[in-house]
Amino acid sequence: MEDREDFDFAKREVLLRKIGHELLLESGDSISRVLAVKKIAENEYQIRFENDLTFQPASLVNITRRLLAKDPLASDYVVNILNCGNSSIVYGYAISKNKKDDIVTCIGRKQPKACYMMNIKFKPTGINTAKNGYLLGSLSFLVFTGFIFLRSVKPRKVLPESQYTNMYTLGSVLFDAKNRKLIINENTTDLTGTETRLLLIFALSPNSTIERSRLQKEIWEDEGVVVGRSLDMFISKLRKKLESDPNINIVVIRSKGYKLEISSQ
């Protein structure tokens, strides 16, 4: 879930740049740049432009609605166009999952050419037990809520704390399990929670075959999570992060599992 959320948010930033790109094209500008998308709050982003532009509100609404429909976490959002000079709002609208709740006005009034910034604020994602006075009525939602409840009360299996307080030396690589980092030639690489748990199992038994079933059980199944992604994908990610040391490799042991091979230098 952690990796999927990271992917969804990364995809969102690409979609925001696409919005800026298409807005410039609508303004007749195919040369100037969309500047770096800036995250200005937990669920709010700002799109800025290299040059002045003009926009037609109707086109802007259509562009954002069409592109953000590809974002699974963007069912409700508010868009504000601000003047660069004084940050005053020159145009704004709100889009909701339920179209009858959309707030869109003045779509026929073309805005003059000027320096604009575009702020998009997304409704926080989460689980609501009631909305607009309606109690939970969907069976699928109740099932999902039950799963979350059972998942929260089930203690998560973790490795002993002492195992997270030490640094592990893997060839020329230092593995900081507690802080989820790899240190290679003074360069630091961050690890996800899943990658950390996976590498820790290997680090505790270097040059030993670890059965595939054990990896799946200790990383996912013991936590009550249904494995929806391939273990091979996480192995591949770890290989890539360790590739700067040619003496370290995670190899496949056919019909058995994997082995963290550390060759003597």
N, C-alpha and C positions, 0 to 999 in steps of 0.2 A: 504493500500500500504506500509506503514511504517513497519508493522509487517511482511508482505510478503518479503520485502527486507531483514529484519533481518534474516528471516528463510533461504532465498537463500544464504546469505553470511555465515551463520553458516554451511549450507550444503556444501558450497565450501570448508571450512576448513577441514571438514571430508573427502572430496574427495582428498584433497591435502595429508592428512595423508595416505590415501589408496594408492596414487601414491608412496609415500616413502616406504610403506610396500611391494608393489609388486616389486619395484626396488631392495630392499634388497633380496627378494626371488629369483629374477633373478641372483643376485650375489652369490647365494648359502648360504645366511645368513637368518636363520629363528629364531634367538635367540635375537640378539641385537635390541635396540630400535630406533624408529624414534623419534627424539626429538621434543619438542613443535614447532608447526608451528608459525613462526614469521611474523607479518605484518610489512614490512619495508618501505612501502609507501602507498599512497591512494589506488592504484590498484596493488600492488606488494607484493608477499609473498615469504618467504624463508623456505625451508625444509632442516633440518640438521639431521645428523645421529650420532649415538653413536660411531660406529666403521668405519674403512676404508672399502671401497667397490670398486668393478669394475662394469662396465656397458657396454652393447652393445647398441650403438646409435639407431639401428633399433628397439630394444625392448623398449627402453625409449620412442621413438616417438609413438609407438603403444599403450603403457600404458597410456600416457597422453591424446592421442586423444580419446581412448575408455572411460576413466573415466570422462574426462572433457566434453564429449558429454552429460553427465547427468546434467551439470550446465547450466541453461537457460541464464546466463549472460556471458558465456565464449565462445563466437563464435570466437574471435580473441585473440591470446596471443603469447608471446615470452618466450621461455625457455632458460636459461643460466645455465650451470654447471660450478661452480667456484672451484678453488683450495683453500682449507682452509688456507693454509699458506700465500699466497700473494693476494688472491681474484682475480687472473687472470682467464679469461674465457678459459676453456679447450674444451668446446663444446657448441653449441647453435643452435637453429632453431626457426622458426616462423610458426604458424598455423593460417589459415584464414578461415572465413566462406565459402569463395569461394576457393575451393581447388587449383585452378590454380594459386592462389597467395601465396601458401605455399612456404616456403624457408627451405628446408631440404637437408643437404649435409653430406658426409662422414659417411653414415649409416653402412658401412661394417667394420669400424675400431674400434675394441674393445679397450676400455680405460684401462690403467693399474690400479692396486689396489692402492688407495690413499684416503686421506680425502677430500671429496667433499661436497659442498653445492649446492642446487638447487634453483634458483630464477625463479619465474613465474610471469610475468607482463601481466596483462589483459588490453585489450583496454577499456578505460572508456565507461560506458554505457551512453546513452543519445539519443536525437533526432537530426538527421542531416537533414537539408533541401536539401542538395546536396552532392554528393559524386562522386569523380573521374570525375567531369565534367558533370554528368547527373542530370537533374532537376527532381523534384518529378513527377513520372509518375504512381504511384500506387494509385488506388481509395481508397483502404483500408487505406493507409498511410495518404491520404488527410483527410479522415474522422477522423482518430485518431488525426491529427494535429488540425483540427477544434475543436475537443473536448477539447484539451489542451488549445486552445486559449479562448474558452468560459469559461472554468473552471478558467483561470487565471484572467479574467476581472470581474468575478462574485465575489463580496465581500463575504468573508467567515464569516459565522455567528459565533460570539464568545460571551461568557458570559461577562457581564460588568467587566471592569478591576478591580474594587474594590473587586470582588469576588475572584480574584486570588492573592490578596495581603495579605490575612489572612490565619492563620493556623486554621484547624478544628480539634476539639477533638472528637474522636470517641471511646468511652470507654477508654482504655489505649493507643490507637493509635493516633498519631499526623499525620494529613494529610496536607502536604505542597503542595497545588495545583499549586502555582506559579512555583515551582521547580520540580514538578512531583515526589514527594517522600513520602514514608510512614516512620515514625520514631516509632519504637516499641522497648521499653527497650533499648534505645540508639543505636539500630541497624537500619540502613537505607536500605530501599528497593526502587529501582527505578520503576517508572511507565511509560508506553508508553503514547503517546498523547491520544489515544482512551480510555485507562483505566482511565486516569485522568479526561477526560470529563464525563465519565460514573459515576465515584465515586463522582464527584462534584455534580451531580444531586441528588444522594442519600444523600450526606452530607447536602445539603440544605433542605432536607425534611426527616429527620430520622424517623423511625417507621411509615412511611406513604407509602401507596401503590403507586407505580409509574407505569403507564400503559406501556405495552410493546411498543405500537405504538408511545408513546411520546418519549421513549428512542431512537427508531430507527429514528424518525423524527429529533430530536435535534442533534443526533450524526452524522447521515449520510445523510438523505434525504434533509435537508435544505442546505447541501453543494453541492448538485447536484451529489452525488456519488451513484452509484448503489450498494446496499448491496449484497455482494457476499459471506459473511461469516455469521455464526450464532451468534446472540447476546448471546446465551447461552455460547459460547466459552469464551467471554470476562467476563461474569459473573463468570464462573468457575475460570478464572485466578485471578480475584479479590478475590474470596473466599479463594483461596490458599494463597494469599499474606496477608490476614487478619486472617488466621487461628490460629496464635499464641495467639490471644485474644479470648477465648471461649465465651465471652459475646457479640461478634459481629458476625452477620451472614447475608448473603443476601438470603432471602427465596423466594420461588416461590409462588405467589398468583394465584391459578388455575383460568384460563380463564381471568385473568386480567393483571398481570404483575409481578413486584418484589417489595420487601420491604427490606430496610436496618434495621434490628432489632438490637437495642442496649439495652441489658438487664442491669438493675441496679445491681451493685456489692454489 
